[in-house]
Amino acid sequence: MSSSNPRKPIRRALIGVYDKSGLDVLALGLHDAGVEIVSTGGTAATIADLGVPVTRVEDLTGFPEAFEGRVKTLHPAVHAGLLADLRKESHVAQLDEFKIAAFDLLVVNLYPFAETLASGAGFDETIEQIDVGGPSMVRGAAKNHANVAVVVEPGDYGQVLEAIDHGGFTEPHRRVLAAKAFAHLATYDSQVADWLNQSTSDGLSPFVATPLAKGADLRYGENPHQTAALYHDRQSPDGLAQAEQLHGKPMSYNNYVDADGAWRAANDFTHPCVAIIKHANPCGIATAENIAEAYRKAHACDPVSAFGGVIAVNSEVTAEMATEVVKVFTEVIVAPSYEDAALETLRSKKNLRILLAPEWAAQPVEYRFISGGALGQTPDRIDAEGDDPANWRLVTGSALGSESLANLAFAWWAVRSVKSNAILLAKDLATVGIGMGQVNRVDSARLAVSRAGDRAAGSVAASDAFFPFADGLKILTDAGITAIAQPGGSIRDEEVIAAAEAAGVTMYFTGVRHFSH
Ligand SMILES: NC(=O)c1ncn([C@@H]2O[C@H](COP(=O)(O)O)[C@@H](O)[C@H]2O)c1NC=O
C-alpha cells in the first residue's frame, strides 16, 4: 500500500456479536496483538472463557444491561468512543474531559431478525429480534470510518487479523468496510419494514427496499459493449439467481434471462416437464411420465430453434435424458437434481452450463425497472379459476373427451410462458408450433401454423388473449386444429365463435388472460 494511505493501528476494540462463530480466533488474535477488548454480556463471557482479558460494557457505562437487553450499549461512553473524530482537537479534548477512550475497531453482528421470522416465530418474539443497539453502533462507526474500522460479518474477521499484522487498516479499506456496513443495515431494516408492511397491505408495499448484493460480475450484458453483474436478492434465498453452477462456462446475462424463463415455464407443471427456451421464448415444452420422453417431445417441437437453447426440467434429470441432451448443442440446463450418471454424461460437454436450482418459488411480487421507476405486480400463476378446464365455458362444438381436454389444458398452461401475442399448438402433451411476440395475433397464428407444419392438422390450440377479429382464428382452423382455448371477452366474440362453429372446431372460453410482455 502506498504511503498516501497510511495504516491506523488497532489498539482498542469493541465487540458485540450475536453469532459467536469465529469469535475465538478473532479474540485470541486481537489479544496476541495487544488489543484491548471491550464487550457486551454474552460476547464478553465467551471471550473470558478463552482466557482473554475483556472489559464488560457495563463497567464502561456504569449502567447495567436493562429492559431485557433492549438497552446495553446505548450510552455516551460507547457512542462517543465510536463517533469522536480524532482528527479534530476539540473532539480529542472532549474525550479527555469526559474520560472516554476511543475505539479503533467495532465488530458487531446483529440479532437474527430474518431467521427468527423464517422460523415462524410470533409477533412479540420477532419484535424482540429487532436489534437496536447493534445497528446504532455500526452506523456510528461506519460514519466515523476515518477513525474506526467496522466489521459486520464473521467472514471478515480474517481481514481484521491480516490488517493488524500489517499495522492496521488503511482509510480506503475502512471506507469499503463502512459501505458494506451501511448496506448490511439497509438490508436488515428493509427486512423489518417489509415484515411490518405485510400486516397492513396486499403485498404491494408503499415502498420497496429490496436489498440486492452483487453475486458475480458477468462477462458482459445483453451485448458485448454492455457491462453486467448478477445481483442476489438478500431477502430471497430461492430462485434462479441463487442456483448452484455444477459445471461449464460462467453464466452470461442472456443465459440468466433465458434460464429464468425456462425454469419458470417448467415449474408451471406438476407432471415431469421440460421447457426449452431461446431468447426468452419457448421453442418446446412437453410433459410425460418419463422425463427423457418429455425432453424428446420438447426438442421435436422446433429442433432448429432448440440449437443453443436453455433447458429447464422440473424433476430429476435421468441418465437417459442426459444421453439425449448431449446430442444437441445446449447452452444451459437447469434442474432441481441430477442422477449421478446423468451428471457424468452432461459434464462430457465442456461448455454446457449445469445449474442446480433451489426449489421453485414464485416471488410474491415481481418488479420490473422502467425509466424513472419500477412496476410491481403479483406473479401470473396458473392457479386462477379459469386455468382449470372444469371451469371453462364451452362456446361452440362438442365437449372434449378427457384425453383431448388434457391436451388443451396443457396448451393453455404452456401458452402462459410465451411472449404476447401468443398462439400455441399442441399434440400429445407437447407443443408442436408456437407463434410468439408478434404485434398482431394474425401473425402469431401464421407463425404457429408454419412452425407446426403437418402437425397443425389435428392439434389443439391456445391463445393467451382473446381474438379481436376472426382472422387469426381462421388461420388456425384452416390449418386443421380441432379445438381451442382462449379467454373470450372481445366485442366481436360472436364473430369468432361463428368462425369456429363454421369450421367445426370446439372452442372454450377460459375467462382468464395470460399476457406476457
Ligand atoms: N440494546 C443494546 O443496546 C444492544 N447493544 C448491542 N446489542 C446486540 O447484542 C448482541 C450481542 O449481545 P451479547 O454479547 O450479549 O450476546 C449483538 O447482536 C448486538 O448487536 C444490543 N441489543 C439490541 O438492541
The ligand as an SDF file (V2000), in Angstrom:
LIG
                    3D

 24 25  0  0  0  0  0  0  0  0999 V2000
  -29.7070   -2.9940   23.2470 N   0  0  0  0  0  0  0  0  0  0  0  0
  -28.4760   -2.6580   23.0310 C   0  0  0  0  0  0  0  0  0  0  0  0
  -28.0260   -1.6290   23.4760 O   0  0  0  0  0  0  0  0  0  0  0  0
  -27.6110   -3.5730   22.2380 C   0  0  0  0  0  0  0  0  0  0  0  0
  -26.3120   -3.3490   22.0550 N   0  0  0  0  0  0  0  0  0  0  0  0
  -25.8230   -4.3690   21.3230 C   0  0  0  0  0  0  0  0  0  0  0  0
  -26.8250   -5.2470   21.0440 N   0  0  0  0  0  0  0  0  0  0  0  0
  -26.7000   -6.5210   20.3360 C   0  0  0  0  0  0  0  0  0  0  0  0
  -26.4230   -7.5330   21.2720 O   0  0  0  0  0  0  0  0  0  0  0  0
  -25.7420   -8.6060   20.6210 C   0  0  0  0  0  0  0  0  0  0  0  0
  -24.6100   -9.0840   21.4940 C   0  0  0  0  0  0  0  0  0  0  0  0
  -25.0730   -9.4080   22.7430 O   0  0  0  0  0  0  0  0  0  0  0  0
  -24.3380  -10.4670   23.6620 P   0  0  0  0  0  0  0  0  0  0  0  0
  -22.9040  -10.0990   23.6320 O   0  0  0  0  0  0  0  0  0  0  0  0
  -24.9650  -10.3160   24.9840 O   0  0  0  0  0  0  0  0  0  0  0  0
  -24.6040  -11.8330   23.0590 O   0  0  0  0  0  0  0  0  0  0  0  0
  -25.2730   -8.1070   19.2870 C   0  0  0  0  0  0  0  0  0  0  0  0
  -26.0540   -8.7660   18.3010 O   0  0  0  0  0  0  0  0  0  0  0  0
  -25.5770   -6.6160   19.3290 C   0  0  0  0  0  0  0  0  0  0  0  0
  -25.9670   -6.1300   18.0550 O   0  0  0  0  0  0  0  0  0  0  0  0
  -27.9470   -4.7730   21.6060 C   0  0  0  0  0  0  0  0  0  0  0  0
  -29.1550   -5.3940   21.5270 N   0  0  0  0  0  0  0  0  0  0  0  0
  -30.2840   -4.9130   20.9660 C   0  0  0  0  0  0  0  0  0  0  0  0
  -30.5660   -3.8590   20.5950 O   0  0  0  0  0  0  0  0  0  0  0  0
  1  2  1  0
  2  3  2  0
  2  4  1  0
  4  5  1  0
  4 21  2  0
  5  6  2  0
  6  7  1  0
  7  8  1  0
  7 21  1  0
  8  9  1  0
  8 19  1  0
  9 10  1  0
 10 11  1  0
 10 17  1  0
 11 12  1  0
 12 13  1  0
 13 14  2  0
 13 15  1  0
 13 16  1  0
 17 18  1  0
 17 19  1  0
 19 20  1  0
 21 22  1  0
 22 23  1  0
 23 24  2  0
M  END
$$$$
